Structure formats: structure tokens, C-alpha cells
Amino acid sequence: MKLRTFAAAAAIAALAVTATGCSGGSGGGSTDAGGKTLTYWASNQGTSLDNDKEVLTPELKKFEEQTGIKVNLEVIGWNDLQTRIQTAVTSGQAPDVLNIGNTWAASLQSTGAFMPFDDAAFTAIGGKDKFVKTAMDTGGIPGEDPTSVPLYGLAYGLYYNKAMFKDAGITPPTTWEEMVAAAKKLTTGDVHGFALAAGSYTENSHFAFINAAQNGAEFFDADGKPTFTSDGIVDGISRYLDLMQTDKVVDPADAQYDNATNAINDFANGKAAMVLSQNNANSSIASQGMAEDAFGVVAFPAPEGGKDIATMVAGINMSIFKNTKNKDSALEFVKFMTSEETQATLDKPFAALPVLAGVTPSFTDNAELAKTFSDIYENKSKPLPLVPAEDQFESTVGKAMNQMFATVASGGTVSKADIKAALTTAQQAVEAAG
């Protein structure tokens, strides 16, 4: 997908809305004078778009029965969602309410197209304090009223095959060094110690961030300017790349895996002993016939002496377009979707971690697994850069890493100098986009 930055679209959005006089809801569904019909764009959280509709439709019907407000639902796949939002921002033909990847929050806020959640708005949806702070910190640009609120929480964990570890006499790793040693011992024949979605720019950008964070490095400075070429970032990416290049615990064919499901399936089918994945991997693992008691999960370990950062704060947020004619109804809907009752209903089928404070995870019946992921999410996480150029970071750095893995997979080598050169190019692209 060719990305255009949300920030760059802001000026176009202002012109488009002024020129056309378009208002929220006009692009996706009907809007009546009483604000009793909303248009809602949901992201694909289940096993398919149809599965999402099956899960959400009863809840939307319940909301209509309680409030008299009808919700016109459209579920949009992740390959299309960002482009659809960009088009809505530039045209003004927008839904009333939508889901966003929480990593896009600051970029979207910078367009000026979304309603800020001020004190009155937070009061309308039940208060800001009802959310887990970790989740709420992803709502938008620091120091400003956020333009999104948490809906579903996700975190990365290191999944491992219990039988393989037991047979090899290995315990779950607590440091990067232990993890690599275990992966080497478990790489034999057609089985590799690790499976990676090494051809996915989003996954690669996430792990560039996590590995750099473990080194104490930042991709942007306090002024929001990119700092992609620091030693901590180069070393972090090199460490991750070396799982395939030097340690040889990742199948070179993984460079063709452009989504996480491929790597998860290899793990579930016994082709890999470990995989790094978000907690919503459980349904994919189960679909391949691997029982929940056959795998364990620990936090993604940092190198000895590194910072205990095991995941970005992953998840889905909800936003309201500023030009909606149905602000009160939209806020009522956000309140419903972020209520304890609705969250308890949706977290299990969508394998989501709670974004509400004090709520017990329901995405799994495995208490140990729930505790592990909750601890990772709440105590070992860090938000991706909360800057308008975050989407450019994911695109430029992630795609540069795709090429690095492709080079290694084809028999080439990627040195730290090569990594720094690629990051220099990525940084220049972000600077040029302004």
C-alpha cells in the first residue's frame, strides 16, 4: 500500500471541506435531523470481515434498542483502512465514528479532522480515568486533548513450543542471549528456532522500535525530528536482523512473509519453536490445531543490561470526525463501546486485552496467559512515537528492513554501515515530507 502522510493531507482536507460543504456521515450512510443514525467504520479484528460483522451486529442492535440510535456498520480490512481514512480526511466524506490503529493517533490528530476529547467529551463517555493509563497514553499528541480513546488492547509476547523446549532441556528465556541460544539449539532439519514476518513492513517497524527501545534509543527527539541513525537504533535493528543473517535461526523463506499469520502458522504447525506475536494470535494458532496448553508465552527479552521493554503499546482506538452532525449520538456510541459490559463481550472473540482499569482479561480462559500479557501490556510497554510523522516512520523504516531481510535471504550480507545508510535515506524521506 502506497502511504501518504496524514499530516500532509491536512491542508487538502481543509480545502475540500470548505469547497464541498461536506459533513460527517454523508459518505458512509444516512444521517437524519435528529442524529439517530450513525455511520461506523470498524477495523478487522476477527478471523474475517464477515466474522467481525457477526460479532458486532448484535451489540449494535443492543445499542439501538437502548438509545434509539441506529448504527450503519462497515468493517474495513487493515490493507485498506489507512487509505480509506486518508480519503475521508481529504474529501470530507467521512463516517461519524471509526476505529484507528492507535499508532496513527498523533498523525491523525495533526490533520485537524478529528474531534478532541475535552473534559466535556470525556464526561459524556464515562470519564478519562476509566481507561488503563498505558492505553490512554496512545490517544494523541502529548500535551493536547486526545482525538481518540482506547477500544481494544494488544501486546507482543514470545510464544514458545513447550514440548520442544522440554525435549531439549531448555527453560523459557529471560534475556536476548538466552533466547538466541535456545533458538540455535532448536534449529535442526526443517525446524527453525524462530519464525518472523520478515516481509511485513509493519511488523519490522514495530520490532525496530522495540529493539531500539531496549537499547534506550529514540526514533524522534523532543521536537519531533527524526533521529533514525543513532547507534542504539542501528544496533537494535542489526540484532534483530542477525536472527536470520548470523544466528541462522530463522528460515530465509520468512523474508516473503508479508503478514504475521504466516509466521504464526509455521509455529502452530511445528516448523518453528518460537514466534513473536500479539496476543490475538491465539485464534490463528487454534485454527491450525495447536492446543492452548501446548505453548507458553513470556515477555520478549532484552539483552543483558538492556531496558525491560517487551512491546509497543499495540491496540485499536476510536475517533469521531469533527464534522459529524451527530456529536452527541457519536459520544453516546463511544460510551457504549467502551463500557465494561460491551468490552467483556467483544474482548474474547477479538482476543483483546482490557483497556479499562481494573478489568480482568477475558480473551483467554488460561489465567497464566492472561496474567503474562497483562503484565507485558501494563508494565513492559512503550508507545510508538507520538508524533505526526509516526506513519512515515513505520513506512520508511519498515520497508527498509523488508529489503534488508530480502538481501540476507538471497545470500547477501547487511552490515551496520548498510543499516545506517538505509536509515539515513529513510530519515531524509521523513524530513523532506516535513
N, C-alpha and C positions, 0 to 999 in steps of 0.2 A: 504494500500500500504506500503510495506516494504521500508523504505528510507535508502539510503546510502549517506553519505555526499558528496557534490560536491568537497569540499576541498580534501578529501581522494582520490578522483578519479583522481586528477591532475597528480600524478606521473604515474599512469597507462595510462593516456591519452598520456603522452609524449612518453612512450614506444611503445604504439600501433601505434601512428602516425609515429614514426621512423621506426618501423618494417614493416609496411604495405605500407608506402608511400602514404597513402590515402589523398585526398584533399576534401575541401568543395564542396558540390553539388553532390558528387559521390554516396551518399547514398539515396538521395531522388528524383533525377530527372536528366535529361540530361544537360550537360554543353558543349557549343560549344567554339571554339577557340576565337571567338570574344566577349565572355562574354555576349551573347544576350539571354541567358536563365538562370533564377534563380529558385532555389527551396526555397519555403517559408512555414514554419510551423506556422500556425495561431492557437491561443488558442480559445477555445469555448466561445464566448461572447454572442451569441444569444440564442434562445429557443432550438436549436438543432444543431448538426453538419451540417445538410443539410441547415438549416436556415443561418448559417454563410457563407456557400458556395454561397447561393443565394444573400446574401448582398455583399460579397467581389468580386465575379466574374465580375460584370460589372465594378467595379473600377480597377481591374487588367487588364481587356480588354482596358480600357481607358488609363492606363499606357503604355500598349504595343503599342497602336496607337500613343501616344505622343513620345515614346522613341525608339520603335523597340525592346524593351526588353520583352521577354515572361516570365511569372511567373507561375511556376508549384506549385499549391496550395495544401496543405494538412492541414485540420483542425483536431486538436487533443484535445480530452477531457481532463479535468483537472485531472481525475483519472490516466491518462497515461502520461501526458506531462512531469512531472518531471523525470520519469523513462526513457522516450524516450531521453530527453536531456542528462541524465547521460550516457546512452548507446552511444549517439553520441560523447560525450566528451571522453569516454574511447576508442572507436573504430576508431575515426577519420572519420567515415561515417556520415557526417553531412550535413544539409541544408546550404544554403548561409545565409539566414536571418530567424529569428524566433522571436516569441513572448515569453516573460517570465513573470511570476509573479514578480512584482517589488520588492517584499520582498526577492527574490532569488538573486538579483543583486550582492551583495557583495560575496555571496557564489560562484556564477558562476565566478565572476572575479578572485577569488583566484585559479581557476583551470588553468588559463593562456591560455584557449582555445578560448577566445573571443577578438575581435579587439577593442583596446582602441579608444575612440573618442577623438583624439587630436585636436589641433587648426585647422589643415587642414581638418580633417573629419567633424568637426562642420561647417566649412565654406562651405563644399560641400553639407551639408543638410540644409543650410539656417541660421546657427548661433545658438549658445547656448542660447542667450538672448531671442529667440522667445518662449522659454518654461517658464511656470509658475515655479518660484523657488521651490515651495513646491514639484512639480512633479520632477524637475531636481535633487533635493537632493537625490532621490532614485536611481540614476544612477549607483552607485557602491561604492567602498571603499573610504571613505573621504580622501582627500589629493592626490588622484591619478586620472589620466584621467579615466572617467567612461567607462564602456563597454556596457552600454545600454542607451537609451534615451526614454522619455515618449511617450506613444501612446494613452492610454485611462486612464482617472482618475476616481476613485471611492472613496466614503466616507461612513462611517456608520452614520445613523440617527435613532432617536427614532420615529417610526411610531405609531400613536395613532388613535383610532376609535373616530371620532368626536361625533357621536350620543351617544355612551356610556358615554363619558366624559360629554356631555351636560346634559344627563338624570340624571347623578349622581351629577351634580353641581360642577364638577371638572375642573380646568383650567390646561393647559399643564404644566408639572413640569419643574422647573428650577434648582432644587437640587436633589441629590440622595434621600434624606429623603422625599421630596415631591413625587417623583416617586414611592417609596415603599408604601407610604400612599395611593396614588391613586390606585396602583395595589391591595392593600388589600381591598379597598372599592369596587373594580370592580370584585373581585374574589367571585363568587357566583354560586352555582349549577355546571353546566358543563362548565361554562365560567371562565377562569383564567385571572388574570391581565396581565400576561406575557406569551409569547411563546419564547422558546430558542431552538437552535440547540445544545442541551446539549450533544449529542453523536458525534459531529463533532470536531475532534482534531484541525482543522484549526480555526474554529470559537472560540473554547475555548482558544486557544493560543492567538488569537487576543484580546479577552476580558481580558485575564490575563494581557496582555501588557497594554491595555488602563486603566484598573482599577489600576494597579501599577503606571502608569504614572500620574494618578490623585493624587496619594499619593506622587509623587516626587521620585519614586523608579526607578532604572535601572536594567535590567537583565544582563548587561555586564559592566565591568569597563572600564576605558580609555585604558587599554591594551588589551581589547577584551576577558578578562577572565570572566567566568560566575559568577554571584552573585545572584543566584536564591533564596537564603534562607533569604534575608533581611526582616525585619519586614514589610516594605512597600509593598513588593510583597505578603507576606503571608496574610496580612490584606486585600489587594485588591482582591485576589482570594477568601478569606473567605467571603467577602462582596457579591461577585457575586454568589458564591455557596449558600449563605443563601437565595437567591430569591426562591430556591426550598426547602432548608432544614429548615430554621427558619421562614421566612416570608410566606412560603407556597402559593406563588402567581404564581408558575409555576407547570404545570401538571407533575407528576413524569414520565409519559409516554414519555416526551420530552427527557429523557435520551437515548432513542432509535433513536432520530432524528440525522442521520449522515450527513445531509446537510441542508443548510439554507432554501431550498424551502419548506420543511415540516412545519417549523415554520411559514413561510410567508403564507402558505395556511391556517393554523389554524387562523391566524389573519384575512385574507381576508374572511374567512367563519364564522366570528363572534365567534370563540371559544376562542379567546384571545383579550384583549383590547389593548395590546401594543406588539410590536416586534422590536428588534434591527436588522437592516439590512442595507446593502449597497443600494445606490440609484438605482441600476439595479433591485431592487425588483418590480418596478412599473409594468413591463410586466407580472410578475407572479401574482401580485395582480389583474390586469385587467383580466387575463385569468380565474380567479375564480369568475368574475362577480362583483367585488367591484369597484365602480366608483371612479375616482380620487378625486372628491370633498367630498368623504365620509371619507377620512383620512387626517390627518395633520402630519407634521414632525417637530421635534425640535431636538436640539443637545442633545446627550446622556449626562445627567447631572452628574457633580461631586458632592461628598459630600460637605457640607458646609465647607469652608476653603480650599478645595482641588484645584488642578491646573485645569485650564479650557482646558483639553484635552478630546475631544469627539470622536476621531477616530485615527486609524493609517492612514498613507498616503497609501491608497489602490490603486491598479491600475495595468496596463499592460505596460511593456516596450518592446522595440525592440532591438535586438542584432544582430551582424554579427559575424559569426565564423571566427577566424583569418586565418584559412587555406583555405578560399574561393579563387577560381581562378578568381572571378568576383567582386573584391573590388569596382571598380568604378560603376558598374551596381548596386551593392548592396546599395551603398551610394545614388545613384540616386533614388532607390526604397524607401529607408527610408525617403528621402526628400519628395517624393510624398505622402507617407502615413502620414507624419506629416505636410503636407501643410494645410492651412486654408480651402481650398475647399474640400479636401478629409475628413478632420476631421469633417466638417459640415455635410457631407453625412453620415458618419459612427457613429457619436455620438448618433444620435437619435435611430436607430434600436438597437444599443448596449447599450443604456442608460448610456452613459459615460459622465463624466464631462470634460470640456475643459482642455487640458494640455498646450495650447498655451496662452500666455499672451494677455489680452485684448479682449478675445473672449467671446461672450455671450453664456451661456449654451443652447443647443438645444435638450437635452434628454427629455424635457417635455415642454408643452405649458403653464404650470402653473408657472407664474412668481414668485409667493411667494415660491413655492417649489424649483425652480431653485436658487433663492437667498439664501434660507436656506442652501442648500447643498454646494453652492459655498463658503459661509461664513465658514461652518464647514471645508471644504477642505483646504481653504487658510489660515484660522486664528485659527482653533482649532484642528489642527492635529499635529502628530508627527510620523516620520518614524520609522518602526520597526528597531531593532538593525542592523546597517550597518557593520556587522562583518561576517567573513567567516562561523562561526558556527550558523548563524541565522536559517538555515534549521533544524539543530539539536534542537535548542530551540523550534521551532514550534512542532516538532515531540514528543520530550520528555515531555515537559510541557503540551502540548495539550492532549496527550494520558493519562497522569497522571490525568488530570482534567476529561477526559471521565470516568475514573474509579471512581473518587470521586462522580460524578453525579450518576453513576450506583449504588454506595453504598447507597447514600441517597434515590434513587428511590426504592430500595429494602427494605427500612425501617431502614437502618443503620444510623450512625452519623459520621461526619467527623469533627474533632476538628482542631484547628490551629496547634496543635502538629502533627496531622496526615498530614496536608498540608505541614508543614515544612519537615517532614520525606520523603514525596513523592518528594518534590523539591530537597532534598539532593540527593536522588537517581538519579533524572534527571540531576542534576549538575555533579555528578560523571560520568555519562554516557557521557556527553559532554566533560568533562576533559579527559576521557580515549580515546575518539576518536581523541583528540589532534587537 
